[in-house]
Amino acid sequence: MEMASDGRYGDAVPQIRDHLERYQRALDGVKFSHRGRPIDEVRRALASAFQAEGIEVWKEVAEDAVRLISEDRE
């Protein structure tokens, strides 16, 4: 199996890092404000936070995050 050169992956690292930082900001904000809240409320808040950050997140990833935030009773 031939390995791809590091150059193509290295070029994408800044974009990936930026996306992850935006995702983390959205997630942290909703965790802080909606921890333990009803799932539909968390879903709306997280969708708004992702939109405010200008990112798109796979539905499955968003739903996992929604469930974890809603179930967190800390």
N, C-alpha and C positions, 0 to 999 in steps of 0.2 A: 504494500500500500504506500502510495506517495504522499508525503506530508506537504501541506500548503505552506507557502513562505510566510514568515512572521509579518512581512510588510503589510499585507492586506488586513490582517487582524489588528496590527498596531495602529493602522490608520483609523480604525473604528473605535478604538479605546476611548478617546475623548467624548464621542457621542454616547457611548454606552454609559460612561461614568456620569455624564450630565443627566441622562434618562434615569439612572438609578438614584441620583441625588434628588431629582424632582419627585420620583416615586416615594422615596423615604420621607420627604417633607410632607407630602400629602398624607401618607400613612400615619406619621407621628401626630399631625394636627388632628386627624379624625380620632385616633386612639385617645388623645388627651380629652377631647370634647364629647366623645360618644361611647366611651368604654361602658359595656354592659347595657347599652340601650337596645331597643327592638331592632331586629335585623333590617326591616324596611327603612327605618330611619338612618341606620348606619350606611346602607346601600346608597341612599340618596346623597348623604353627606360625602361619602367617598367618591362617588361619581362627580360631584361638584368640585371636590378638591383636585381630582385628576384633571378635570377640564381647566380649572384655574391654573394648574401647573403646565398646561399645554401638552399633556401626554395622553396616549392611548394605551390601555392595559388590556391584555387578554381577559375575556369574560371569566374564565376559570380561575385566573390569578386574583382578580378582583373579588370573586365570590368567596374564595378561601380567606382573603383578608377581612371581608365583611363578617364572615362567620366567626373568625378568631376575635375580632374586636367586640362583636356582640356578646360572645360567650365569656369574655374577660370580666370578671367581677371584682378585680383587685380593689 
